[in-house]
């Protein structure tokens, strides 16, 4: 089955009454955890972005606490898991300031682990890629926000 285009889906949704639309949303949420998480964000977290950011930061803290630092291989796996978590929540939000703040927080946590990033090529590449993402996100922001985030970015570099 070939999925319909987004514009076709949008047109069809416009013809539905609110009860049918709610039933479709619940049915979509049943099938994947990410769909349910996105729907939860849109319903409950969208109005309070600061609280959402604090929640993601605390979950990221827990993920960094669970990392096994005794072996670099396990540390890399745990760091990638934390990065996937951060990126997933950034996709839910879609706000540039949230993306910059969460990625800066991730990089700060990564530096605070005490792992020498220079010794691991893959971890160093992960770190540098996040710095590039942060820089690109900051460039598209308002000048006042750029100044604040660039100060934090300078501290990471």
N, C-alpha and C positions, 0 to 999 in steps of 0.2 A: 504494500500500500504506500503510495507516494503522498507525503504530507502536503497540505495546501499551503500557499504562500501566506505570509503574515498579513498582507493587505486583504486577502480573501477572508481570512479568519476574523480580522477586524470588522469587515463589512457584515459578516454573519452574526457576530456578537452584538452588533448594533440593533439587530432585529429581535433579539431575545428579550423576554421580560425578566425582571430581577430574580424571580424565583428559579427560573431555569438556569440563569447565570450562576446563582449560588450553588445549585446542584452540580453544575459542571466544574466549578472550582473545587468543591469537596471531592468530586470524583478524581480530579487530577491530583489532588493532595494525597489521595490514598496510595498512589502507585510508587512514588519516589520520596525518599526522605528529604532531598534537596527541594522538591516542590513544596513540601510541607513547611520547611524552614523559610523559604522565600515568602510563602503566604503568611506565616507568622510574623516575619519582619514587616511586611506591608500592612498588616492589620494592627500590630501592637507596638512596633519599634519605630516606625516611620516618623511619628510625631515627636519623638524624643531621641534625636540622633546622638546627643552626648551620652545618654544612658546606654545606648547601643554600643558606642565606642568603648565605654568603660567595661561593659560585659565582654566584649571581644578581647580587650586587653587582659582581663582576669582569666579568661579561658586560655589565652596565649601563655600567661604566666604558669598555669597548671601544666600545659603541654611542655614547656621548657623545664619544669621541675621533674617531669617523668622521663626526661632524656637520660640515657645511660652514657655517661661520659668516659667510662672505663675503656671503651674501644671506639676509635674514630669512625668505624663503619656504622655502629649503632647510633653514634652521635649525629652523623649525617642523615640517617633515616629519620630520627626524631626531629631534626631541624626542618627537613623537607615536609614532614607531617604538619608541623606548626605553620610553615609557610602556606601549605595548601589550605589550612584552616583560615588563615588571614585573608588569602586571596578569594576564597569562597564568600566570606563576609563582605569583602570589598565589592564583589559582583552584586550582592544583594542591595547594597547601599547605592552605588552608582554616583556618589558625590565625591568630587575631586579632593576636597579638604579631608574627608574621611579616609580616602585612599592614602593620601600623603601622611596623615597622622598615624595610621595603622602600620604602614610600611616603615616609617621612621622608628616606631616603637619596636617592631620586629628586629630591625637592624641594631637598635640599642641593646635589646635582649641578647642578640647573637654576639655582639662584642663583649657583653658582660659575662658570657659563659667562660671566658678565659681560654678558649681554644685559639691557637695561633692559626689564623686564617691563611697566612702565607704558606704554611706547611701542607695544606690541603687545597689542591687546585680546584676541586669541585665546590668546596665551601667558599673559597675565595670568589669563584665565578658566580655563585648564588648571591653573595653579598654585593658584588659589583653590579649585577643585573638589577638588584633591588634599588641600589643607588641611582642607576640610570632611570628606572621607572619613577622614582621619587622626583628626580630632576625634571623629567618630561611632564609629570603631573603638575609640578609647581609652576612651570612656564605658562600653563594655560589658566592660571588663577589671577585674581585681582592683585594689584600691586601691594596692598597692605598685607594680605595673606602671604604673598611671595616672600616678603621681607622676614616675617616670623618663621616660616618654614625653612628658608635658606640659612638662617642662623642655626637651626637644629641640624640641617644637612651638613653645614661646615664642621660641626662638632663630630659628625660621624666620619668625615673624610680625614 
